Amino acid sequence: MPVLPGPPPVEITLRRSAQARRFSLRVSRLDGRVTLTVPLRAREAEALAFARDQEGWIRNALLEVPETAPVGFGTLLPVEGRRLVVRPGAGRSVRIEDDSLLVPGEPEAVAARLAAFLRTRARDSLAAACDRHAAMLGRRYLRLTLRDTRSRWGSCTADGSLMFSWRLILAPPEVLDYVAAHEVAHLAEMNHSPAFWEVVRRLMPAYAPHRAWLRRHGQALHGFRFGD
């Protein structure tokens, strides 16, 4: 793998593409991976020279990548807009008490137990929101699935299947509700035309600040590592 020397060295993933007509660089805000896309017939030496010319931009972009940290006892975790401290708990179930997220079991199992708890909570909240918005729209969706998606918060397919990132449960409830409204709106408009945004506005008139919150703070929700 090509490497830009320096403090620190930066690994570059070289990707050849039949569609590429020029060199292009991308720095993932999720894991800091640097990808250099090049045309099929381009010389690697020319591609690396391009990367070296863009070194300043690459390093500045890497500075903006959120740090990630494993979740465990003592982690301050946002859940539904509240900042809760992960602490040891008794019994068999994860539960919320005051400002604490109480997790029973050994420390090495905390992340997995929390992930399962949050997924269940996310499914309940998203199902309720989607049901409400779909009823208001007079449409029905086929199914709802959850994933730990890295590139999008939700999606809607032509057959009416809805998919969401379970990490939306880490955002304020109004933000989760906006994403649900956004995807349900696609049941009526499979595009992002002005007509689509009119549907979103009908479902959630004051959606703009919640959309802005997700753009501004959404990447930070991927900074928590649950080991999944």
GROMACS elastic network, one bead per residue, 0.5 to 0.9 nm:
[ bonds ]
;  ai    aj funct       b0    kb
    1    11     6  0.66155   500
    1    12     6  0.64147   500
    1    13     6  0.64265   500
    1    14     6  0.76004   500
    2    10     6  0.85000   500
    2    11     6  0.59824   500
    2    12     6  0.53734   500
    2    13     6  0.70800   500
    2    14     6  0.76147   500
    2    48     6  0.77308   500
    3     9     6  0.64102   500
    3    10     6  0.54171   500
    3    12     6  0.57708   500
    3    13     6  0.89052   500
    3    48     6  0.88677   500
    4     8     6  0.86900   500
    4     9     6  0.54791   500
    4    11     6  0.63970   500
    4    12     6  0.74289   500
    4    48     6  0.85165   500
    4    51     6  0.80178   500
    4    52     6  0.70160   500
    4    55     6  0.78970   500
    5     8     6  0.72405   500
    5    10     6  0.67057   500
    5    11     6  0.88310   500
    6    10     6  0.76415   500
    7    10     6  0.85039   500
   10    34     6  0.79513   500
   10    58     6  0.89405   500
   10    59     6  0.85319   500
   11    33     6  0.78517   500
   11    34     6  0.69397   500
   11    35     6  0.89630   500
   12    33     6  0.74424   500
   12    34     6  0.51614   500
   12    35     6  0.57724   500
   12    36     6  0.67028   500
   12    51     6  0.86661   500
   13    33     6  0.76036   500
   13    34     6  0.60931   500
   13    36     6  0.60500   500
   13    37     6  0.83786   500
   14    34     6  0.87548   500
   14    35     6  0.60133   500
   14    37     6  0.61169   500
   14    38     6  0.74086   500
   14    44     6  0.85988   500
   14    47     6  0.86037   500
   15    35     6  0.69174   500
   15    36     6  0.60303   500
   15    38     6  0.62340   500
   15    39     6  0.86278   500
   15    40     6  0.89633   500
   16    19     6  0.89278   500
   16    20     6  0.77841   500
   16    36     6  0.84298   500
   16    37     6  0.57701   500
   16    39     6  0.56758   500
   16    40     6  0.52552   500
   16    41     6  0.84703   500
   16    42     6  0.84756   500
   17    20     6  0.52702   500
   17    21     6  0.86176   500
   17    37     6  0.67355   500
   17    38     6  0.61688   500
   17    39     6  0.53699   500
   17    40     6  0.56001   500
   18    21     6  0.81305   500
   18    38     6  0.86560   500
   18    39     6  0.60834   500
   18    40     6  0.55858   500
   18    41     6  0.88573   500
   19    39     6  0.71637   500
   19    40     6  0.84517   500
   20    23     6  0.73730   500
   20    24     6  0.84248   500
   20    37     6  0.71791   500
   20    38     6  0.60994   500
   20    40     6  0.76335   500
   21    38     6  0.75278   500
   21    39     6  0.56437   500
   21    40     6  0.88733   500
   22    37     6  0.80637   500
   22    38     6  0.62468   500
   22    39     6  0.62525   500
   22    42     6  0.88368   500
   23    36     6  0.69713   500
   23    37     6  0.57414   500
   23    39     6  0.70643   500
   23    42     6  0.88277   500
   23    47     6  0.68507   500
   23    50     6  0.75042   500
   23    51     6  0.88922   500
   24    35     6  0.82262   500
   24    36     6  0.57724   500
   24    37     6  0.52497   500
   24    38     6  0.68146   500
   24    50     6  0.89460   500
   24    51     6  0.89544   500
   25    34     6  0.71210   500
   25    35     6  0.57348   500
   25    37     6  0.63680   500
   25    51     6  0.77408   500
   25    54     6  0.86372   500
   25    58     6  0.82375   500
   26    33     6  0.80354   500
   26    34     6  0.57772   500
   26    35     6  0.52152   500
   26    36     6  0.65999   500
   26    37     6  0.82085   500
   26    58     6  0.84137   500
   27    30     6  0.87670   500
   27    31     6  0.85197   500
   27    32     6  0.58138   500
   27    33     6  0.56440   500
   27    35     6  0.64576   500
   27    36     6  0.89966   500
   27    58     6  0.71551   500
   27    61     6  0.65969   500
   27    62     6  0.69862   500
   27    65     6  0.85676   500
   28    31     6  0.58243   500
   28    33     6  0.52810   500
   28    34     6  0.66176   500
   28    35     6  0.81857   500
   28    61     6  0.87954   500
   28    62     6  0.84186   500
   28    65     6  0.75868   500
   29    32     6  0.56573   500
   29    33     6  0.80240   500
   29    61     6  0.82273   500
   29    62     6  0.78131   500
   29    64     6  0.72681   500
   29    66     6  0.69480   500
   29   219     6  0.73625   500
   30    33     6  0.80526   500
   30    65     6  0.66377   500
   30    66     6  0.71673   500
   30    67     6  0.89043   500
   30    68     6  0.88534   500
   30   150     6  0.71776   500
   30   151     6  0.87405   500
   30   219     6  0.71430   500
   30   220     6  0.89725   500
   30   222     6  0.68786   500
   30   223     6  0.78923   500
   31    65     6  0.72043   500
   31    66     6  0.82292   500
   31    67     6  0.86435   500
   31    68     6  0.84833   500
   32    61     6  0.84915   500
   32    62     6  0.60365   500
   32    64     6  0.89689   500
   32    65     6  0.60343   500
   32    66     6  0.86418   500
   33    62     6  0.87019   500
   34    58     6  0.78274   500
   34    62     6  0.86767   500
   36    47     6  0.77420   500
   36    48     6  0.86563   500
   36    51     6  0.75920   500
   37    47     6  0.85863   500
   38    41     6  0.82407   500
   38    42     6  0.64107   500
   38    43     6  0.87608   500
   38    44     6  0.85213   500
   38    47     6  0.68940   500
   39    42     6  0.53532   500
   39    43     6  0.88594   500
   40    43     6  0.87098   500
   42    45     6  0.86433   500
   42    46     6  0.72412   500
   42    47     6  0.72454   500
   43    46     6  0.53859   500
   43    47     6  0.64749   500
   43    48     6  0.88810   500
   44    48     6  0.61546   500
   44    49     6  0.85104   500
   45    48     6  0.52158   500
   45    49     6  0.61531   500
   45    50     6  0.86693   500
   46    49     6  0.50174   500
   46    50     6  0.62613   500
   46    51     6  0.87440   500
   47    50     6  0.50955   500
   47    51     6  0.63969   500
   47    52     6  0.88040   500
   48    52     6  0.61877   500
   48    53     6  0.86065   500
   49    52     6  0.50798   500
   49    53     6  0.62828   500
   49    54     6  0.87355   500
   50    53     6  0.51313   500
   50    54     6  0.64046   500
   50    55     6  0.87821   500
   51    54     6  0.50459   500
   51    55     6  0.61166   500
   51    58     6  0.82782   500
   52    55     6  0.50048   500
   52    56     6  0.84381   500
   53    56     6  0.77646   500
   53    57     6  0.88816   500
   54    57     6  0.53819   500
   54    58     6  0.62708   500
   54    59     6  0.88354   500
   55    58     6  0.50087   500
   55    59     6  0.61690   500
   55    60     6  0.85513   500
   56    59     6  0.53613   500
   56    60     6  0.62022   500
   56    61     6  0.86052   500
   57    60     6  0.51895   500
   57    61     6  0.61178   500
   57    62     6  0.86353   500
   58    61     6  0.51540   500
   58    62     6  0.62288   500
   58    63     6  0.88243   500
   59    62     6  0.50000   500
   59    63     6  0.63998   500
   60    63     6  0.52009   500
   60    64     6  0.69352   500
   61    64     6  0.53701   500
   61    65     6  0.69889   500
   62    65     6  0.53373   500
   62    66     6  0.88697   500
   63    66     6  0.80886   500
   64    67     6  0.89704   500
   65   219     6  0.86886   500
   66   219     6  0.72174   500
   66   220     6  0.62873   500
   66   222     6  0.82375   500
   66   223     6  0.62754   500
   67   220     6  0.83280   500
   67   223     6  0.59564   500
   67   224     6  0.87436   500
   68   220     6  0.85984   500
   68   222     6  0.74434   500
   68   224     6  0.56750   500
   68   225     6  0.65260   500
   69    75     6  0.89863   500
   69   223     6  0.62633   500
   69   224     6  0.53986   500
   69   225     6  0.57199   500
   69   226     6  0.89082   500
   70    75     6  0.84252   500
   70   111     6  0.77447   500
   70   223     6  0.85280   500
   70   224     6  0.59738   500
   70   226     6  0.62801   500
   70   227     6  0.75501   500
   71    74     6  0.83346   500
   71    75     6  0.59179   500
   71    76     6  0.87048   500
   71    77     6  0.82487   500
   71    86     6  0.83599   500
   71   110     6  0.74660   500
   71   111     6  0.55741   500
   71   114     6  0.85973   500
   71   224     6  0.61706   500
   71   225     6  0.57975   500
   71   226     6  0.58543   500
   71   227     6  0.84596   500
   72    75     6  0.56495   500
   72    86     6  0.67216   500
   72    87     6  0.82578   500
   72   107     6  0.68106   500
   72   108     6  0.79652   500
   72   109     6  0.87207   500
   72   110     6  0.58268   500
   72   111     6  0.61415   500
   72   226     6  0.86930   500
   73    76     6  0.88596   500
   73    85     6  0.77750   500
   73    86     6  0.50213   500
   73    87     6  0.51627   500
   73    88     6  0.67793   500
   73   103     6  0.84477   500
   73   107     6  0.69934   500
   73   110     6  0.74035   500
   74    85     6  0.59102   500
   74    86     6  0.52447   500
   74    87     6  0.61637   500
   75    84     6  0.81240   500
   75    85     6  0.57068   500
   75    86     6  0.53763   500
   75    87     6  0.82113   500
   76    83     6  0.62259   500
   76    84     6  0.55297   500
   76    86     6  0.64684   500
   77    82     6  0.80613   500
   77    83     6  0.55175   500
   77    84     6  0.52428   500
   77    85     6  0.61927   500
   77    86     6  0.70917   500
   77   101     6  0.84632   500
   77   170     6  0.77527   500
   77   224     6  0.82426   500
   78    81     6  0.59010   500
   78    82     6  0.53007   500
   78    84     6  0.60644   500
   78    85     6  0.87299   500
   78   169     6  0.84844   500
   78   170     6  0.51868   500
   78   171     6  0.70087   500
   78   172     6  0.85159   500
   78   221     6  0.84783   500
   79    82     6  0.52036   500
   79    83     6  0.63451   500
   79    84     6  0.69425   500
   79   118     6  0.83461   500
   79   168     6  0.89998   500
   79   169     6  0.60167   500
   79   171     6  0.65776   500
   79   172     6  0.75256   500
   80    83     6  0.84639   500
   80   168     6  0.82521   500
   80   169     6  0.54766   500
   80   170     6  0.53507   500
   80   171     6  0.53706   500
   80   173     6  0.53583   500
   80   174     6  0.88764   500
   80   176     6  0.85866   500
   81   169     6  0.83740   500
   81   170     6  0.66814   500
   81   171     6  0.54312   500
   81   173     6  0.65887   500
   81   174     6  0.89722   500
   82    99     6  0.80166   500
   82   170     6  0.84184   500
   82   171     6  0.86302   500
   82   172     6  0.76198   500
   83    99     6  0.71285   500
   83   100     6  0.85850   500
   84    96     6  0.82944   500
   84    98     6  0.83209   500
   84   100     6  0.50363   500
   84   101     6  0.58641   500
   85    99     6  0.64147   500
   85   101     6  0.57655   500
   85   102     6  0.82821   500
   86   100     6  0.59972   500
   86   102     6  0.60553   500
   86   103     6  0.70667   500
   86   110     6  0.88224   500
   87   100     6  0.64621   500
   87   101     6  0.59886   500
   87   102     6  0.50101   500
   87   103     6  0.62282   500
   87   104     6  0.85987   500
   88   101     6  0.82710   500
   88   102     6  0.54397   500
   88   103     6  0.51208   500
   88   104     6  0.56963   500
   88   105     6  0.75314   500
   88   106     6  0.85719   500
   88   107     6  0.82570   500
   88   110     6  0.88045   500
   89    92     6  0.85292   500
   89    93     6  0.84156   500
   89    94     6  0.74599   500
   89    95     6  0.81521   500
   89   101     6  0.81979   500
   89   105     6  0.76376   500
   90    93     6  0.80465   500
   90    94     6  0.88015   500
   90   102     6  0.77150   500
   90   103     6  0.74316   500
   90   104     6  0.52726   500
   90   105     6  0.80076   500
   91    94     6  0.83701   500
   91   103     6  0.87363   500
   91   104     6  0.62249   500
   91   105     6  0.86237   500
   92   103     6  0.83637   500
   92   104     6  0.60705   500
   92   105     6  0.78705   500
   93   102     6  0.84138   500
   93   103     6  0.70263   500
   93   104     6  0.66623   500
   93   113     6  0.87247   500
   93   117     6  0.85862   500
   94   101     6  0.71687   500
   94   102     6  0.56215   500
   94   104     6  0.65445   500
   94   113     6  0.74024   500
   94   114     6  0.72098   500
   94   117     6  0.66792   500
   95   100     6  0.83540   500
   95   101     6  0.59578   500
   95   102     6  0.53515   500
   95   103     6  0.69291   500
   95   117     6  0.85848   500
   96    99     6  0.74347   500
   96   100     6  0.58059   500
   96   102     6  0.61050   500
   96   103     6  0.89866   500
   97   100     6  0.52486   500
   97   101     6  0.65034   500
   97   102     6  0.72170   500
   98   101     6  0.83373   500
  101   114     6  0.89100   500
  103   106     6  0.89477   500
  103   110     6  0.65200   500
  103   113     6  0.73524   500
  103   114     6  0.73247   500
  104   107     6  0.87126   500
  104   109     6  0.88232   500
  104   110     6  0.77353   500
  104   113     6  0.84971   500
  105   108     6  0.83758   500
  105   109     6  0.65880   500
  105   110     6  0.70898   500
  105   113     6  0.87110   500
  106   109     6  0.55515   500
  106   110     6  0.68204   500
  107   110     6  0.53294   500
  107   111     6  0.82865   500
  108   111     6  0.72832   500
  108   112     6  0.84419   500
  109   112     6  0.55882   500
  109   113     6  0.61790   500
  109   114     6  0.86237   500
  110   113     6  0.52370   500
  110   114     6  0.60546   500
  110   115     6  0.85476   500
  110   226     6  0.85654   500
  111   114     6  0.51803   500
  111   115     6  0.60945   500
  111   116     6  0.87179   500
  111   225     6  0.78037   500
  111   227     6  0.65671   500
  111   228     6  0.85987   500
  112   115     6  0.50982   500
  112   116     6  0.63195   500
  112   117     6  0.86589   500
  112   226     6  0.62736   500
  112   227     6  0.68841   500
  112   228     6  0.74455   500
  113   116     6  0.52861   500
  113   117     6  0.62287   500
  113   118     6  0.86651   500
  114   118     6  0.60101   500
  114   119     6  0.84475   500
  114   226     6  0.77199   500
  115   118     6  0.51679   500
  115   119     6  0.60419   500
  115   120     6  0.86475   500
  115   226     6  0.62810   500
  115   227     6  0.86835   500
  115   228     6  0.79523   500
  116   119     6  0.51787   500
  116   120     6  0.63248   500
  116   121     6  0.86913   500
  117   120     6  0.53656   500
  117   121     6  0.63076   500
  117   122     6  0.86415   500
  118   121     6  0.50018   500
  118   122     6  0.59225   500
  118   123     6  0.84871   500
  118   166     6  0.72905   500
  118   167     6  0.78601   500
  118   169     6  0.67865   500
  118   170     6  0.83383   500
  119   122     6  0.50073   500
  119   123     6  0.60954   500
  119   124     6  0.86609   500
  119   146     6  0.76286   500
  119   147     6  0.88924   500
  119   166     6  0.55293   500
  119   167     6  0.78683   500
  119   169     6  0.79517   500
  120   123     6  0.51573   500
  120   124     6  0.63153   500
  120   125     6  0.87109   500
  120   166     6  0.86240   500
  121   124     6  0.52581   500
  121   125     6  0.62525   500
  121   126     6  0.85847   500
  121   166     6  0.86549   500
  121   169     6  0.71490   500
  122   125     6  0.51845   500
  122   126     6  0.59310   500
  122   127     6  0.83177   500
  122   146     6  0.83542   500
  122   165     6  0.86407   500
  122   166     6  0.55468   500
  122   167     6  0.76049   500
  122   168     6  0.69879   500
  122   169     6  0.51454   500
  122   170     6  0.87801   500
  122   176     6  0.88694   500
  123   126     6  0.52267   500
  123   127     6  0.58480   500
  123   128     6  0.84341   500
  123   144     6  0.82757   500
  123   145     6  0.80614   500
  123   146     6  0.71867   500
  123   164     6  0.89367   500
  123   166     6  0.73174   500
  123   169     6  0.88443   500
  124   127     6  0.52938   500
  124   128     6  0.62172   500
  124   129     6  0.86719   500
  125   128     6  0.52904   500
  125   129     6  0.62194   500
  125   130     6  0.86311   500
  125   169     6  0.79713   500
  125   173     6  0.84599   500
  125   176     6  0.81289   500
  125   177     6  0.83827   500
  126   129     6  0.50328   500
  126   130     6  0.59357   500
  126   131     6  0.83549   500
  126   144     6  0.85117   500
  126   164     6  0.81933   500
  126   166     6  0.89336   500
  126   168     6  0.88827   500
  126   169     6  0.87849   500
  126   176     6  0.72367   500
  126   177     6  0.73571   500
  126   179     6  0.89453   500
  126   180     6  0.65005   500
  127   130     6  0.51561   500
  127   131     6  0.59429   500
  127   132     6  0.84969   500
  127   144     6  0.73003   500
  127   180     6  0.86307   500
  128   131     6  0.52011   500
  128   132     6  0.62241   500
  128   133     6  0.87416   500
  129   132     6  0.51873   500
  129   133     6  0.62236   500
  129   134     6  0.85010   500
  129   176     6  0.83574   500
  129   177     6  0.59803   500
  129   178     6  0.89576   500
  129   180     6  0.61550   500
  129   181     6  0.75440   500
  130   133     6  0.51589   500
  130   134     6  0.58185   500
  130   135     6  0.83466   500
  130   141     6  0.84332   500
  130   144     6  0.88306   500
  130   162     6  0.89875   500
  130   177     6  0.82090   500
  130   180     6  0.55942   500
  130   181     6  0.68597   500
  130   183     6  0.84380   500
  130   184     6  0.65139   500
  131   134     6  0.52220   500
  131   135     6  0.60880   500
  131   136     6  0.86156   500
  131   140     6  0.82357   500
  131   141     6  0.85455   500
  132   135     6  0.52956   500
  132   136     6  0.63230   500
  132   137     6  0.87509   500
  133   136     6  0.50383   500
  133   137     6  0.61763   500
  133   138     6  0.85145   500
  133   139     6  0.87157   500
  133   180     6  0.77062   500
  133   181     6  0.60470   500
  133   184     6  0.66293   500
  133   185     6  0.82282   500
  133   203     6  0.62412   500
  133   204     6  0.87283   500
  134   138     6  0.59116   500
  134   139     6  0.51665   500
  134   140     6  0.58815   500
  134   141     6  0.73484   500
  134   181     6  0.83502   500
  134   184     6  0.61867   500
  134   185     6  0.81534   500
  134   187     6  0.83916   500
  134   203     6  0.89740   500
  135   139     6  0.63499   500
  135   140     6  0.74711   500
  136   139     6  0.79313   500
  136   202     6  0.89374   500
  136   203     6  0.71218   500
  137   140     6  0.86158   500
  137   184     6  0.82930   500
  137   185     6  0.78513   500
  137   187     6  0.87841   500
  137   188     6  0.80923   500
  137   199     6  0.83031   500
  137   202     6  0.86434   500
  137   203     6  0.75133   500
  139   184     6  0.84256   500
  139   187     6  0.68892   500
  139   188     6  0.76832   500
  140   160     6  0.74582   500
  140   184     6  0.88059   500
  140   187     6  0.78620   500
  141   144     6  0.78519   500
  141   159     6  0.80156   500
  141   161     6  0.60540   500
  141   162     6  0.70910   500
  141   184     6  0.77651   500
  141   187     6  0.73668   500
  142   159     6  0.69468   500
  142   160     6  0.50177   500
  142   161     6  0.50264   500
  142   162     6  0.75035   500
  143   160     6  0.71999   500
  143   162     6  0.60586   500
  143   163     6  0.82914   500
  144   161     6  0.61573   500
  144   163     6  0.57034   500
  144   164     6  0.77690   500
  145   161     6  0.79439   500
  145   162     6  0.63909   500
  145   164     6  0.64885   500
  145   165     6  0.87073   500
  146   149     6  0.85859   500
  146   154     6  0.89291   500
  146   162     6  0.86906   500
  146   163     6  0.56969   500
  146   164     6  0.50470   500
  146   165     6  0.56414   500
  146   166     6  0.56459   500
  147   163     6  0.72837   500
  147   164     6  0.62922   500
  147   165     6  0.50581   500
  147   166     6  0.60620   500
  147   167     6  0.86441   500
  148   153     6  0.89252   500
  148   164     6  0.81367   500
  148   165     6  0.51475   500
  148   166     6  0.61163   500
  148   167     6  0.69264   500
  148   228     6  0.83557   500
  149   152     6  0.61086   500
  149   153     6  0.68476   500
  149   154     6  0.83269   500
  149   164     6  0.77397   500
  149   165     6  0.54630   500
  149   166     6  0.82864   500
  149   167     6  0.86411   500
  150   153     6  0.78602   500
  150   165     6  0.82171   500
  150   222     6  0.78015   500
  152   155     6  0.74812   500
  152   164     6  0.81429   500
  152   165     6  0.75275   500
  153   163     6  0.82543   500
  153   164     6  0.56183   500
  153   165     6  0.51600   500
  153   166     6  0.85132   500
  153   167     6  0.83734   500
  153   168     6  0.74301   500
  153   179     6  0.72212   500
  154   162     6  0.72634   500
  154   163     6  0.52908   500
  154   165     6  0.62207   500
  154   179     6  0.68429   500
  154   180     6  0.78524   500
  154   182     6  0.84334   500
  154   183     6  0.65586   500
  155   161     6  0.81273   500
  155   162     6  0.57908   500
  155   163     6  0.51756   500
  155   164     6  0.65902   500
  155   182     6  0.88763   500
  155   183     6  0.59689   500
  155   186     6  0.85580   500
  156   159     6  0.81683   500
  156   160     6  0.61640   500
  156   161     6  0.55978   500
  156   163     6  0.64777   500
  156   183     6  0.57206   500
  156   184     6  0.74472   500
  156   186     6  0.63353   500
  156   187     6  0.73357   500
  156   190     6  0.80803   500
  157   160     6  0.53785   500
  157   161     6  0.52980   500
  157   162     6  0.67579   500
  157   163     6  0.86160   500
  157   186     6  0.83465   500
  157   187     6  0.83890   500
  157   190     6  0.82857   500
  158   161     6  0.74055   500
  158   186     6  0.87116   500
  158   187     6  0.77940   500
  158   190     6  0.74529   500
  159   187     6  0.86998   500
  160   184     6  0.86415   500
  160   186     6  0.84771   500
  160   187     6  0.62522   500
  162   180     6  0.89419   500
  162   183     6  0.69806   500
  162   184     6  0.77817   500
  163   183     6  0.84534   500
  164   167     6  0.85269   500
  164   168     6  0.78716   500
  164   179     6  0.83627   500
  164   180     6  0.82435   500
  164   183     6  0.88667   500
  165   168     6  0.59926   500
  165   169     6  0.86543   500
  166   169     6  0.61810   500
  166   170     6  0.83528   500
  167   170     6  0.54799   500
  167   171     6  0.75017   500
  167   221     6  0.66620   500
  167   222     6  0.76309   500
  168   171     6  0.52751   500
  168   172     6  0.81339   500
  168   173     6  0.84395   500
  168   175     6  0.76896   500
  168   176     6  0.55833   500
  168   179     6  0.85049   500
  168   218     6  0.86815   500
  168   221     6  0.80503   500
  169   172     6  0.74436   500
  169   173     6  0.73944   500
  169   176     6  0.68682   500
  170   173     6  0.86194   500
  170   176     6  0.88274   500
  170   221     6  0.66503   500
  171   174     6  0.81382   500
  171   175     6  0.62232   500
  171   176     6  0.65910   500
  171   214     6  0.81546   500
  171   217     6  0.88091   500
  171   218     6  0.78786   500
  171   221     6  0.76292   500
  172   175     6  0.54376   500
  172   176     6  0.67129   500
  172   177     6  0.88564   500
  172   210     6  0.87352   500
  173   176     6  0.51653   500
  173   177     6  0.61425   500
  173   178     6  0.86661   500
  174   178     6  0.61534   500
  174   179     6  0.88011   500
  174   207     6  0.85271   500
  174   210     6  0.65300   500
  175   178     6  0.50336   500
  175   179     6  0.64478   500
  175   180     6  0.87015   500
  175   207     6  0.83962   500
  175   209     6  0.86659   500
  175   211     6  0.69959   500
  175   213     6  0.73986   500
  175   214     6  0.69622   500
  176   179     6  0.52813   500
  176   180     6  0.63218   500
  176   181     6  0.87201   500
  176   210     6  0.85299   500
  177   180     6  0.50721   500
  177   181     6  0.61875   500
  177   182     6  0.85829   500
  177   204     6  0.85277   500
  177   210     6  0.87739   500
  178   181     6  0.50221   500
  178   182     6  0.60414   500
  178   183     6  0.87131   500
  178   200     6  0.84351   500
  178   203     6  0.88954   500
  178   204     6  0.70159   500
  178   207     6  0.60999   500
  178   208     6  0.88645   500
  178   210     6  0.64981   500
  178   211     6  0.70565   500
  179   183     6  0.62773   500
  179   184     6  0.85375   500
  179   210     6  0.87614   500
  179   211     6  0.80466   500
  180   183     6  0.53872   500
  180   184     6  0.61042   500
  180   185     6  0.85008   500
  181   184     6  0.51241   500
  181   185     6  0.59853   500
  181   186     6  0.88128   500
  181   199     6  0.88547   500
  181   200     6  0.61913   500
  181   201     6  0.89482   500
  181   203     6  0.62478   500
  181   204     6  0.68631   500
  181   207     6  0.89347   500
  182   185     6  0.52245   500
  182   186     6  0.68722   500
  182   196     6  0.87850   500
  182   197     6  0.84067   500
  182   199     6  0.85510   500
  182   200     6  0.58086   500
  182   203     6  0.85764   500
  182   204     6  0.88932   500
  183   186     6  0.52585   500
  183   187     6  0.73680   500
  183   200     6  0.88184   500
  184   187     6  0.54375   500
  184   188     6  0.77515   500
  184   200     6  0.83891   500
  184   203     6  0.89959   500
  185   188     6  0.56177   500
  185   189     6  0.63210   500
  185   190     6  0.81083   500
  185   196     6  0.66619   500
  185   197     6  0.81507   500
  185   199     6  0.57840   500
  185   200     6  0.57363   500
  185   203     6  0.78691   500
  186   191     6  0.68922   500
  186   192     6  0.84540   500
  186   196     6  0.71347   500
  186   199     6  0.86006   500
  186   200     6  0.88638   500
  187   190     6  0.66274   500
  188   196     6  0.76446   500
  188   199     6  0.77911   500
  189   192     6  0.75822   500
  189   193     6  0.79464   500
  189   195     6  0.72052   500
  189   196     6  0.52899   500
  189   197     6  0.89639   500
  189   199     6  0.79729   500
  190   193     6  0.87199   500
  190   196     6  0.76849   500
  191   195     6  0.87010   500
  191   196     6  0.65314   500
  192   195     6  0.77214   500
  192   196     6  0.54623   500
  192   197     6  0.68059   500
  193   196     6  0.51261   500
  193   197     6  0.66349   500
  193   198     6  0.87742   500
  194   197     6  0.51860   500
  194   198     6  0.62490   500
  194   199     6  0.88137   500
  195   198     6  0.50616   500
  195   199     6  0.65017   500
  195   200     6  0.88993   500
  196   199     6  0.51619   500
  196   200     6  0.64590   500
  196   201     6  0.87115   500
  197   201     6  0.60576   500
  197   202     6  0.84953   500
  198   202     6  0.61519   500
  198   203     6  0.87076   500
  199   202     6  0.50023   500
  199   203     6  0.63348   500
  199   204     6  0.85684   500
  200   203     6  0.51431   500
  200   204     6  0.59397   500
  200   205     6  0.74134   500
  200   207     6  0.77419   500
  201   206     6  0.71543   500
  201   207     6  0.68699   500
  202   205     6  0.57459   500
  203   207     6  0.88490   500
  204   207     6  0.54950   500
  205   208     6  0.82979   500
  206   209     6  0.71354   500
  206   210     6  0.80587   500
  207   210     6  0.54941   500
  207   211     6  0.62601   500
  207   212     6  0.87517   500
  208   211     6  0.51661   500
  208   212     6  0.61933   500
  208   213     6  0.86910   500
  209   213     6  0.61128   500
  209   214     6  0.87338   500
  210   214     6  0.63833   500
  210   215     6  0.87490   500
  211   214     6  0.52949   500
  211   215     6  0.64301   500
  211   216     6  0.87500   500
  212   215     6  0.51225   500
  212   216     6  0.61230   500
  212   217     6  0.84853   500
  213   216     6  0.50975   500
  213   217     6  0.57532   500
  213   218     6  0.71786   500
  214   217     6  0.53226   500
  214   219     6  0.80222   500
  215   218     6  0.57414   500
  215   219     6  0.78270   500
  216   219     6  0.76878   500
  216   220     6  0.88698   500
  217   220     6  0.56623   500
  217   221     6  0.73971   500
  218   221     6  0.55547   500
  218   222     6  0.76152   500
  219   222     6  0.55915   500
  219   223     6  0.72468   500
  220   223     6  0.51707   500
  220   224     6  0.79435   500
  221   224     6  0.64857   500
  222   225     6  0.74347   500
  225   228     6  0.76413   500
